[in-house]
């Protein structure tokens, strides 16, 4: 009987020891899974940002062709838009490793597109036939909607990055983040005059 109690105590002691040994592993596993989940949310949010910029890029050729068909706008205006679009589409980013430099280059390229589009639309205001065109009005409405979607996608991306970055920096997550290689992500920085989506007036 004495031996049974002794054996039972040893079993309980070894179980407790195993549990204590496994706690760090279980904790690290939970932390790792949470960081993976949050990193995937950042990747998904970035994909939405790219989708909205791609949507705008796809609208540009139709917008330019419609403008050409209704207005004798100087060719340089069209070229400015098309060239800015071409440069913007060449800037690609790996969502798993977005550096501040890459994001800055991406923002600069997209800002150039915004600027060229705004200039073209301001010039287009001088042409009554173009303003009266239903197809141009439809494209303009789509462009306005897309600019709003871009602003919203960027906001959601920044929120996802902020949530992830807080997890990466918070103790004791920061220890496991360092061990497993989870680094801080880069957020969109607000540019001067971009607190709200560009307003397109006709």
N, C-alpha and C positions, 0 to 999 in steps of 0.2 A: 504494500500500500504506500509505504514511504517512497518507494522507487517511482510509483505512478505519479505522485505529486511532484517529485523531482523532475520527471520526464515532462509533465504538463507545464511546469515552470520554464523548462528549457525551450519548449515549443513556443510558448508565449513570448519568451525573451527573444528568440530568433525571429519570430514574426514581426515583433516591434522593431527589431534592428533592421530587417528588410524594408519595412515601411519607411523608417527614417532614412534609409539609404535611397529609397525610390522617390522620396518627396522632391528633391531638387530636379530629378528627371521629369517627374509629372508636372512640376511648376514650369520648367523650361519648355516642355512640350506645349502646354497651354499658351505660354507667352509667344512661342514660335508660331503656333497656328493663328493667333490673333494678329501678329505682325504680317503674316502671309495674307490673311484676309484683308487687312487694311492696305497693304501694298497693291493687291489686286484691285481694290476700289480706286486707288490712284490711277492705275493703268487703264481701268474702264473709263474713268472720268476724262483721261487724256484722249482716249479714242473718240469720245463724244466731242471734245474740242476740235480734233482733226476733222471729224465728220462735218461739223458746221462750217469750218473754213473751206473744206472741199466743196460743200454746197454752194458757197459764195463763188468759189473759183469756177464752178460749172455754169453759173449764171452769166458770167462775164462775156463769153463769146456771143451769146444770144443778145445780151444788152448792147454790145458794140455793133453787131450786125443790124439790129433794129434801128439804132441811132443813125447808122450810115444810110439806111433806106429812107429816112425821113428828114435828115438834116445835113446840110453841107458844112459839117464841123471840120475844123482843121485836122489833117491826118496825124499831126503830132500828138493830139489828145488821145486818139485811139491807140497809137503806138505806146504811149506812156502806160496806159492801162494794161495792154497785152504784155508788155515787157515786165511790168511789175508782177503780173500774175505768173509769168514764166519763172521769174527769180524766186517767187514765194513757193512755187511747187517743187523747186529744187532743194529747198531746205527741209531735210528729213531729220527726225529725232527718234532715238531709241527710248521708249517710255520707261524702260527699266533703269535707265541711267541718264536722266536729264540733268545736264550741268547748267549752271547759271549762264555760261557763255552761249551754250546752244539755245537756251530759251530766249536770251537777249537777241540773238541772230534771227530766231523765228519771229519774235515780236517786231523787229525792225522790218523784216520782209513783208509781214502782214500789214504793218502800218503804212508801208509804201503803197500797197494795193489800196488801202482805205483812202489814202490821200489822192491817188490817181483817179479813183472812182468818184470821189467828192468833186474833184475839179471837172471831170467830164459831165457830171450831172448839173453842176452850176452853169457850164457852158450850154448844156442842152435846154436850159430854161429860156434861152433866147429864141428858140424855134417853136412857134405855135403848133405847127403840124406834128412835131415830135411829142409835144405835151398832150396833144389831142389823140395820139395813137393809143388804141386799147392795148395792143401787145406791149408797148413800152410802159404803160401804166401798170400792167400786170407784172412785168419784170421788176419795175420799181418797187411794187408792193412786196414781191418775193425777196428783194434785196433788203428792204427795211426789216422784214420778218427775220431774215437770216442774221442781220446785224444784232438783233435782239437775242436770237438763239446763241450767237457767239458769246455775247456778254454773259448770258446765263450759264453756258457751258464752262466758261472760264471761272465763274464764281463757284460752281460746284466742284471743279477741279481743285481750286484753292482750298475749299473746305475739306476735301478728301486728303490733301497734302497736309493741312494743319493737324487733322486728327492723327494721321500717321506719324508726323514729326513729334507730336506730343508724346505718343507711345514710345517712340524710339529714344527720346531724351529722359523720360520719367524713370526714376529708380524704383525697383531693381531691373525694369525692362531694359534699361540702357546697357546693362552687363550682358544680357543675352543677345541684344541687338548687335553689340560689338563682336561677340563670339560668332554669331551666325551671319554677320556681314550685312546687316540692315542699316543703310546710311540715310541721312536726311534727304528729303526731296526738295526740289526747287519750285517755288510758287511763281505765278505771274505777278510781276510788279506793275503797279498802276502807272500808266504813262500820263504825262500832262495832257489834260483835256479829254481823257478817256474814262472819266468817272461814270459816264452814261453812254449808251449806244449812239453812234453818229446819227444826226437828224438830217434826213434828206428832204429838202423842200422843193416843191414845184409850183 
